[in-house]
Amino acid sequence: MINAGLSLTKCLSILAAQTESAGLRDVIAQLGKDVEAGQSLSDSLGKHPKVFQPIFVNMVRAGETGGVLDEVLRRVADHLESELALKAKVKSAMTYPIAMGALVLIVLAAMMIFVVPTFEKMFHDMGGELPAITQFLVDLSHLVASIWGVVVAAGITGCIIAFRWWSKGPGKTTWDAALLGMPVFGSLIRKIALARFCRTFGTLVSAGVPILTALDIVADTSGNNIVAGAVRHARSAIRKREPSLSHSPSPRSSRRWSCR
């Protein structure tokens, strides 16, 4: 709509009328009010961090500065669609092993609770002493059958505690480092992180966002504390040794920067 020559307020009004989500409709309507009040679109977007990511806000700000807002919005759309496609591929690749692992756990639990006791009765009727391994399975079956409720409750509680520990502070850093060091999945996670870094960084710089600002955004949106730390270290090194890179490239030179 911007490319067709409609005003920004008219575009936001049309979007608000066509949006099915009530929450997003309210946000777009508020954007229209802020723009009518004289605020820039990027500043208005920045008031809703839960809806618009930092990459969205900064690219729009760069597009407003360079007068290429319509082109920048297309790049944002392409970037978000690529991110969504990448997440879908990762979920698809991880679904099978997770499903198989859950199935194995269910089968083992069913064997311990229902199957092993049946064999125990049969062995008892036959008489004789059970081998050590068989006796261990029988005893384990008794234990699982008697305290299965406690085991389930403890497992759920442990998962909640572990999730909170992994999602914040030092726990997340430790978990992210462990993920990158895993034998098979570590390499996959590292490649995904690098692909996200290259795509996001290239999109930001090609839109005219200053390199140092782009590195800050990439670090904040990486999703991995180890990768974020590496990006911030690179940003600090660039700022100290090559301060000229902090200047925003002109719209014409943005493609050369993105290629580099």
N, C-alpha and C positions, 0 to 999 in steps of 0.2 A: 504493500500500500504506500509506503514511503517512496519507493521507486516510481510509483505511478503519479506522485505529486500531491498526495493527500497530506494535510497538516498532521502534526504529531498528535494533537488532542483529538482530532477526528479519528485517527487510527486507533487510539486507545479506547475511544467510545465504541467503535465497531467491534473491537476485540472483546470488550466487556459484555456486549450484547450477545456475542456468539459463543462465549465460553460456557461450557456445561457445568464445570465445577463451581459450586457456590463460593468456596473459599478463595479460589483464584480470581473469580469475577469481582469479589470485593477488593482484592489487592489491585487489580487493573483499574478499577474505578478510582481507587485512592491515588494511583499513579496519575490518572487524568486530572484529578483535582490539584495535585502538587505541580504538575506541568502548567496548568492554567494559572496557578499562583505565581509563576515565574521561576520555578526551580528547574534545573536541568534533569533530563531523563535519568542520567547516571546517578545523580544524587537521590532521586526518588527511588530508584531500584535499590540503592544502598540501605534504605530504611527497612527493607524486607530480606534480611540475610537468610532466612529459612526457605525462601522461595527462589531467590536469585543468587547464584554462586558468585564468589569474588571474581572469577574469570569473566562472567557475564557483565558485571558492573564495570570492570576496568576496560574491557573491550568496547563497551558502549561509550565510555568516557573518551577513549582514543578516537572512536568514530565521530563523535561530536566535535572533537578538536580538529580533526582532519577533514571534516565535511563529507565523510563517506559512511554515514550511519547505515544506509541500506546494505552496502557491501559487507560491513562488519557484522550485521545481524545475520546475513546468510552464512558467514563463517562460524558464528556462534551456533547456529542451527546444525551445520554440518559436523561441528565438533561434538555437540551433545548427542547427535545420532550415532556418531562413531563410538563414543563412550558407551552408549546403550548397547550397541552391537557387540562390543568387546565384553561387557558384563554378561551378556546373554551367552556368548561362547564359553566363558569361564564357568558359568553355572551349568551349562550343558555338559562340559567336560567333567565337572565334579559330581554331577548327579549320580552317575553309575557307581563309582566307588563308595559314595556315602550310602546309597541304597543297599548295596551289597553288604557293607559293614553292619548296617542296622538289621538286615535280614539274618546275618550270621549270629548276632547277639540274641535275636528273638528265638532262633532255632536252638541255640545253646541253652537259653533259659527254659524253653519248653522241654528239652531233653532232661535237664536237671530236675524239673518239677514233676513231669508226667512219665517219661520213658524209663529213667533209671529206677524209680521205685518198683515198676513192673518187673524188671529184670532181677531186682533184689529179692522179691518174693519167690521168683522161680529158682534162683540160686539157693535160697534158704530151704525150699522144699527138696532140692537135690542133696543137701547136706554138704559137709566138707568146709574147708577154710578157703576164703576168697583170696586171690592174689593181692599184693599190696596196692597196685595201681587201681584195681577194681574196687577194693575196699575204700580207697581214697575218694573215688567218684561217688560211691554210695554215701559216705560221710558228707561230702560236699553237697550232694543232693538233699540230704536231711537239713543241712544248714540253710541252703537257699530256700527250701520249702517252708522253713520255720520263721525266717526273718525276711522274706522277700519284700514285705511292706517297708521295713526299715531300710533295706537296700535301695529301694526305689526312692524313698524320701531323701536318703543321704545322697543319692546320685543327683537328684534335682537340686538339692541345696548346694552341693559341690559345684554343679554347673553354673548356678547363679553367682556364687562367690567367685569362681574362676572367670566368668564373663566380666564381672565388675573389675576384677584385678587386671584382666587383659585390656580392658577398654580405657584405662586411665593411667597416667603417670609412668613410673618405672616399670610397672607390670606390662604395659603395652609395648614399651621399648624392648623388654626382654622377650616378649612373645614375637614381635616383629623380627628380631634377630634370629630367633629359633626357626621361624618360617623360612627365612632366606637361607638358613643352613641345612634345611631338610634335603635328603639325598635326591629325591626325584622332583617333588613339588617345589623345592627351593629354586631350582632353575626356572621353572615355569613362572613362579611369582616374581622373580627378578626380571624376566623378560616382559611380563605384563607391566611392571612398574616402569621399566625403561620405555616401553611403547607409549604409556600414558604420559610420561615426562616429555618425550619428543613431540607428541601430538599437541599437548597443551602448550608447551613452550613455543613451538613453531606457530601455532595459531595466534598466541598473544603478540609475539614479535611482528608477525606479518600484518597484524592489525594496527601496529604503531605504538604498542605499549612499551615503555622503557624496559630495557633488559633487566635491570635490578628489580624493578617492580614485578616483572614477569617471573623472575626466580622466586620472589616471595610468594606469589600466588601458587606457583607450581609446588613449592614446599608445603604450603598449607593444604593443598588438595591432593597430595600424593597418597594419603591413607596409610603410609608406613613411616614410622618414626626414624628408622635407619636411613631410608631414602631421603626423607625430609632433612635430616641432619647433614647428609652429604650435599644436598642442594644448597643449604644455608652456608656450608663451608665454602662451596664454590662461589657463592654470591659475595661472601666476605673477601675472598681472594681477588675477585674481579674488582671490587670496589677499592681495594688497597693498591693494586698493581696497575690497573687499567681504568682510571676514572672516566675516560672518554666514552666508555661503553654505557655509561649510565644515562646518556642523552637519548631522548626519544628520536628514532629515525623518522624521516619524512615519509609520507605515503608512497612516493615513487621508489624510495630505496628500501621499503619494507620487505619486498620479495628477496632482495639480495641478503638481507639480514636473516630471513627465515631459512634460506638455503645454507648459509654458514652454520 
